[in-house]
């Protein structure tokens, strides 16, 4: 039970950080351009990621984490066989860059931060359902049920309330 609640807290924290990133990036884009703001966001993100790797050490980020293959192994490096990783696995930064640019544009438009985040959530839900249904990107296939459509419609309706309710 505790592990699941930790996942919920981390998921919510990720959403808060996404909203903060979108807000700060849109402020920078307002005074420069969305493309420049995206470069700054990704450049700082890369620098922070590098710093975290250097501070925490790469051993913490390996699959399985922890101390290696034995408790008393003298601190030696754990060797894993090399695996050929498909090149398209490295393309995650491309949609990330477009997300930052598009969010910077829409936050500074009529949607504002809350409307942008709400519609981004709708897009994530719909794409997630399609990905699950067709098994895209090697994800396990999952049949779309009517409740999934109801959930997407509720989030879309909530997004419309956020966008049009205050005007």
N, C-alpha and C positions, 0 to 999 in steps of 0.2 A: 504494500500500500504506500509506503513512504517513497519508494522509487517513482511510482506513478505521480504522486503529488509534486515531487521534484521536477518531473518532466513538465507538468502544468505550469509551475512557477517559471521554469526556464523558457517555456513557450511564450508566456505573457511578457517576460522580460525581453525576449527577442522582438516582440511586437512593439514594446515601448521604445526600444533602441531603433527599430525601423522608423517609427514616427519621429523620433529625435533627429535621426540622420536626414530624413526627408525635409524636415523643417529647416535645419541648419543649411542644408544644401540649397534649398529654395531661396533662403535669404542671400546666400552668396550668388546664386544665379540671377537674382533681381538686380544686383549691382554689377554683374559681369555678364556671362552667358551661361546657359545650361550646360553646354559642352565643357567649358572651362571648369564649372563647378563639379562636373562629373570627374574630370581629371584630378582635381584637388581631392575629392572624396576618395577616389580609388588610390591615389598616391599616398594619402595619409593612412588609409586602410592597410595598404601593403607595408608601410613603415611600422605600424602598430603590430601587425601580424608577425613581422620579422622580429620585432622587439620581444613579443611574447614567446616566440620559439627560442630565442636566445636566452631569455630569463628562465623559462620553465624547462628547457632542454628537450631535445627531440624524443627522448625516451617516453615522456608522458603522452605524446601524441601518436604513438604506435598503436596499432590495433591490439587489444588485450592489455595495454598499458602496464603500469606497475614495474616490477623489478627485473623482468627478464624471464629466462626459463628455469632459474633455480635460485633459492634464497641465498645460498652460500657460494655463488659463482665468482666471487672476487670482483664484482662490478664490471665484468667483461661485456662487450657488446653482444647482443643477441643477433644471430645471423638468420635472416629469412631468405628463402629462395626468391630470385628475381621473377617478377611476373610482368608479362607484356600487357601494358595498359593501353586500351584503344585510345587513339588520339582525340576522338570526340569527347572523352571524359574531361579534357582540359578546357572545354569551351564554356564553362559556367560563368566566366567573367563577362561574356558578351551580353547575355540577357541582363546581368547585373548592371552593366554600364547603361544600357537602354532604360532600365528601370529608374536609375538615378536621374537621367536626363528627362524622361517623360514625367516623372514625379515633380521635378523642379519646374517644368513648364505648367503643369496642371495646378500645383499649389499656388502659383502666382497668378493663375487665371480665376475663373469664377467658382471653382470647386473648393478652394481653400484646403487646409491640411486634413481636416476630418473627412471631407468628401472624397479627397484623393485616396486616403487610407481605406475608406469604406469600399470604394470601387476597386481598389487593388485587391481587397479581400474577396470580392465577388469574382474577379478574374482568376484568383488563385483557386477558389472553390471549383469553378467551372472547368478550368484546365486540369485540376486534380481529378475530377470525376471522369473526364475524357481519357486522361492518362491511365487511370485505374481500369476503365472499361476495356480499352484496347491493349493494355499491357505495355504502354510506351516506355521507352528507356529502361527496359528489362524489369519494370515493376510488376508485381503479381497482379494478375487480372482479377477484377472485382466487378460483379454485375451491378449496374446502376438500378436502384430501386426507387419507387415513387417518393419515398421520404427524402432522398437526395435532392430531387427537384424541389420539394417543398422547402427544404433548408436553403437552397440557393435563392428561391423566390423570397423567403423571409429576409435574408441578408440584403437582397436587392431592394426590397421594400424599405428596410431600415436605412439603406444608403440614400434612397430617395427622400426619406424623412429628414436625414441629416443635411442633405443638399438643399432641399426646397423648404424645409420647415422653418428656417430662420429668416427667410426673405419675405 
